[in-house]
Amino acid sequence: MRVDLEQQAGIVKTKTEIQPIDFVWINGQVTSWEEATIPIMSHALHYGTGVFEGIRGYGTNDNLLLFRLHDHFVRLLESARILDLECKYSEIELENACLELIRSNKLKEDCYIRPIIFVGFSGINLGFINYPINTAIIAFPFKTYFGKPGLDVCVSSWTRTYDPVTPPMAKICGNYVNSVFAKRDAAKNGYDEAIMLNSVGKVSEGTGENIFVVKNGMLITPSLGSSILGGLTRDTIIYLSGRNRIRVIEREVARSELYTADEIFLTGTAAGIAPVISVDRRPVGNGKVGPVTERLAKAYFDLVSGRDDFGHSDWITKVY
Ligand SMILES: Cc1ncc(COP(=O)(O)O)c(C=O)c1O
C-alpha cells in the first residue's frame, strides 16, 4: 500500500536521476567519481553537519554560462560561518575549483553544480572540535526540477524551521529534513510542491524555492525575517522587476493571500521561475500562467542564457 502510494506520487523511481560523471573535486583535488567516497561514520551523514549550494550552468551554442557563481560561493561560506564550520578555501579558490572541475568533465550542456562543506570522520562528538572539514564540488547535467509548466501546490501542515531552531538563512544539510517532511506529504497527496508557513503562521517558502504573489500588478514576497532562505533567484527577480517597473513589496504574507492572488510563482536555482496554478486545489487567478509571471520568467531566462545581461554582466561567468 505504502509503495503503491509512493509510486503513484512519483516518489519511487526505477532509475537513478543523476548519472555518475567522470570527475569530482574534493579537498583540492580533481578525483574520479569512483574514488570520491567518504567513510560511513562521516559526521555529516549522521547529524546533517554540512552546508551546500546549488548553482546552475546554462549551455549556449558555443559556451557554458554559470549564473551568479561568486554570489553562490559567498552564500556557501556564510552558511559555513553560521554552522561554525571552518572552510580552508576562499570564495575565489572555490570558484576556480568549480571551473577546473567543469572543464575536466568537458561539461557543455545545462548542468547543476553542488558544492558542499561537511564534517568528516573522527568520532560521534556533536561539538565536532578538531574534526576534519571536507569540501567537495560535484557537477552534472541537469535540465529541470519540476517537469511541469504550472504547479499544483498545497500549504503544508509542517512548520518551516526558524532561526532559534536551525537557521533557514543558511543552506545547512540538516535543515532539509524539514523540507523533506513537507515535500513527501505533498507528493503523496498529489501535489507538486508544498508551501510552508513559519512559526507565526505566515507564508515562508516552498521546500526549495522562494515564493512571490502577484496582486494588482505588484509583487509581494515574504521578507528575509519570514524564515526564508535569501534566494539568489528571488534577488534576481526583485532586480528584474525594478527594470520592468514592477513594484515589489517584501513583507509578511498571510496564507489567505495565496487564495486571493492574481498570480503566484516560485523561484529557485533548480526550479527557475515556476508558475503556481493552484493552491490547496483552489485555482490561482484564472488557473493559468499569468502575464506578470510570463514576463519575468522570460526576462530571467534571457538573463541566465546570456541573451541580455540587463546591466549585470558580472552575474555571468563563461566557462570556456
Ligand atoms: C529552502 C530554499 N529556499 C529558497 C531557495 C531558492 O534559493 P536560490 O534562488 O538561491 O536557489 C532554495 C534553493 O536553494 C532553498 O533550498
PDBQT file of the ligand as one rigid body, heavy atoms in Angstrom, charges set to zero:
ROOT
HETATM    1  C1  LIG A 401      14.752  26.395   1.168  1.00  0.00    +0.000 C 
HETATM    2  C2  LIG A 401      15.109  27.134  -0.073  1.00  0.00    +0.000 A 
HETATM    3  N1  LIG A 401      14.516  28.319  -0.319  1.00  0.00    +0.000 NA
HETATM    4  C3  LIG A 401      14.793  29.023  -1.418  1.00  0.00    +0.000 A 
HETATM    5  C4  LIG A 401      15.690  28.554  -2.360  1.00  0.00    +0.000 A 
HETATM    6  C5  LIG A 401      15.990  29.381  -3.566  1.00  0.00    +0.000 C 
HETATM    7  O1  LIG A 401      17.301  29.899  -3.487  1.00  0.00    +0.000 OA
HETATM    8  P1  LIG A 401      18.129  30.211  -4.790  1.00  0.00    +0.000 P 
HETATM    9  O2  LIG A 401      17.270  31.066  -5.633  1.00  0.00    +0.000 OA
HETATM   10  O3  LIG A 401      19.343  30.904  -4.307  1.00  0.00    +0.000 OA
HETATM   11  O4  LIG A 401      18.420  28.905  -5.439  1.00  0.00    +0.000 OA
HETATM   12  C6  LIG A 401      16.319  27.326  -2.153  1.00  0.00    +0.000 A 
HETATM   13  C7  LIG A 401      17.288  26.805  -3.121  1.00  0.00    +0.000 C 
HETATM   14  O5  LIG A 401      18.460  26.889  -2.923  1.00  0.00    +0.000 OA
HETATM   15  C8  LIG A 401      16.041  26.606  -0.979  1.00  0.00    +0.000 A 
HETATM   16  O6  LIG A 401      16.629  25.434  -0.739  1.00  0.00    +0.000 OA
ENDROOT
TORSDOF 0
